[in-house]
Amino acid sequence: MAYEMFRGSSLSIDKFGWSFLTREIWDPVQEEYGALVFIFGTLVSSMLALVLALPLSIGVAVFLSELAPDGSRTGVVSD
């Protein structure tokens, strides 16, 4: 997958170079492009999602495995 992504982006890498990943400027008029702001935003929002989801998912797993009634664990409702 990494090879195909590298191969598919070879034209962009040739034109803009590797500095594309470290530059902050995005100006299509001047043909200056940088992805650092977008990469940073993606990483921060992903970390925030993990910080919110991890405790909730662990709590649900503990509840279902230790505290929930048997019917809730298996999905079978007894009469």
N, C-alpha and C positions, 0 to 999 in steps of 0.2 A: 504494500500500500504506500509506504514511504517512497519507494522508487517511482511509482506511477505519479505521485504528487510532484516529485522533483522533476520528472520528465515533462509533465504537463505544464509546469511553471518555468521551464527553461528559457522561453522567450522573454518573460517578464524579468527574470534574473539577469539575463544578458542586457536588457535595456536599462533597468533601474539599479541593478546590483544588490548586494546583500544589505546595504544600508537601509533598504526599504523596511527592514524589521526594526531598526533602531531610531528612525526619524519620526518626528511628531507632526510635521507639516503635511497637510493634505490640500493641495492647491491644483485643481485640474487645469486652470487657465495657464499657469506657469509650467505645467506638467511636472510638478514636484509631489511625490507621494511618500507617505510614511505610515506605517501601521502600528506604531508603538502605542498610541492612545487606544486603538481598538483592541489590541492584544491585552493591554492592562485592564480595560473594562471587562473583557471576557473573563480574565482570571479572577478579578475581584467579585464579579457577580456569581461565578462558579463557587468560589470559596464561601460566599454568603449563603448560597443555597445549601452547601454541605453543612455549614454551621447550624442552619435551621433544621435540616432534614435528619441529620445523624441522631440527635437526642430523641426526636420523635419516633424514628424507626426503631431504635433500641428499646424505647419504652413500650411500643406496640409488641415487639418480639417478646419482651419479658412478660408482659401481660398475657399474651396468648399462650406462652409455654408454661407459666407458673401459676397465674391467678385466675384465668378464665375457666368457666365451667366446661366440662367435657364436650358438650354439644357445640360450643363456640369454637373449640379447637379443631374438630373434625368437620364442621359444617353440617352435621346431621342434627336435626331438631327432634328431640324425643317428646312423645305425647304424655 
